[in-house]
Amino acid sequence: MSQFTEGKNMIVVTGATGGLGGATVEHLLTRVPAERIGVSVRDTARAQHLADRGVRVRQGSYEDPATLRHSFAGAEQVLVVSGNDPAADMVALHRNAVEAAVAAGARRVLYTSQHGAVPGNPYRPSDIHLATEAVLGESGVAWTALRNAAYGPLDQVLGPWQRTGVIAQPEDGPVPYTHRDDIAEGTAALLAGDRSFDGPVNLTATAAVTFDDIAGIASGLTGRLVERVVVDDEQWVADRIASGVPEQMARFLVTWYQAARRGCFAEADPLLAELLGREPRTVADQLAARTAE
């Protein structure tokens, strides 16, 4: 028989050649034997580094449920990493993944949702995540929605503050900005550990901060004044368009700031720190690492 028998306690991760999925697999490899880990990826060649370490690599695509059922075979748990193609029907694609996991016999499906996924959140991906969580709720198997806090590079939301000395962005609100690797490590701890959670859980840093707070932190780290300037939404959109960003994308991006100032992302949660056994990296940690580069 193959070394990859549809064995007991297998964990299958989708999107394992992406940033979050790949980091999660790396942390899983420190916690469970490689033969207990499977990955479902679009391009198996890009996951050769995992196959070389004993991970089961199979081709799978959310657009092709048959490939998913094959790549999920034998899984006790499946981590469905959410897609973000604005041109695709992501809820339907996520449904394909959830249904394939159920068909493959998975006992629990975990899904990378979004912090602040609540009705009325102006940041439109929230609706996709809520709809996918509803799919999970109807799936008939145990499920966990990992509502991950904002974990992209801070420069994506702060702008070029290191060069300009100014955080010139739309009005914001408190957000527990979190390091992607901490979320990946916490996810791996959930997948590999004895604790399980039903329904949505928040994975966030332990403190939510505003751009005013961040300007103060950045000033202390750099020894120079970093100023916070509030830019009108329409002016910000116009500036993005002038820099070459398509108008539809610029208007989409500004909804994130609108959601932040409504308090949609304000809640910080202690769960990630509990899973890590330490405090997650703070904004100060992240800025210090950025300024040291």
Secondary structure, DSSP 8 states (H G I E B T S, - for coil): --SS-S-TTEEEEESTTSHHHHHHHHHHHTTS-GGGEEEEES-GGGGHHHHTTT-EEEE-BTTBHHHHHHHTTTEEEEEE-----TTS-HHHHHHHHHHHHHHTT-SEEEEEEETT--TT-SSTHHHHHHHHHHHHHTSSSEEEEEEE---S-THHHH-SHHHHSEEEES----B----HHHHHHHHHHHHHSS----EEEEE--S--B-HHHHHHHHHHHHTS--EEEE--HHHHHHHHHHTT--HHHHHHHHHHHHHHHTTTT----SHHHHHHTS----HHHHHHHHHT-
